[in-house]
Amino acid sequence: MGAGALRIGLTGGIGSGKSTAAAALQALGAALVDTDAIARELTGPGGAALPALKARFGTDCIDDAGALDRPWMRRRAFDDPAVRQTLEAILHPLIGAEAARRAALATLPCIVFDVPLLVETGHWRPRVDRVLVIDCHEATQLRRVLLRPGWAQPDAQRVIASQAPRAARRAAADAVIDNDTDAIEPLRQHIAALWEAWLGRH
């Protein structure tokens, strides 16, 4: 990792606008380490996590394309906490190692770690200098998630309920940006102001 790089942990509930915030930070000059994207690579066709997943959950967890069947796994993980814990025990070390590898290659003055479960996992906080939470009301989250292909209301509600409460995320933050509006420009303006404040002092 570049000497002196400011490490920002970016998080927020599903549908909060975190990905838009990540893109805005990247446009301002941050290196982005997207742990969700890493997870998709690890569980995609030929992904490094597939052998362990197949050994633990059987061939039913693999879809016709040779990737992890995410809807199949999501349903089982929500139905059985032990399944979720096993899944996380397989994926989280691999995600963490790959995130560290990518961060070590970064040469920009700021590295943003986009981590949906930053508060829930606990082990990310010591790895970053600042935590930025993108927040919105649960009704806004639900409405946005239901606009995504393949999402039904019960599944969306279960994901929201499984994530850290809004109060817990906000309590863990060094900065919170409220993002209930669907207009992108206000979020970008908040990100730009925060960038100037944090990078100017760092």
Secondary structure, 3 states (H helix, E strand, C coil): CCCCCEEEEEECCCCCCHHHHHHHHHHHCCEEEEHHHHHHHHHCCCCCCHHHHHHHHCHHHECCCCCECHHHHHHHHHHCHHHHHHHHHHHHHHHHHHHHHHHHHCCCCEEEEECCCHHHHCCCHHHCCEEEEEECCHHHHHHHHCCCCCCCHHHHHHHHHHCCCHHHHHHCCCEEEECCCCCHHHHHHHHHHHHHHHHHHC
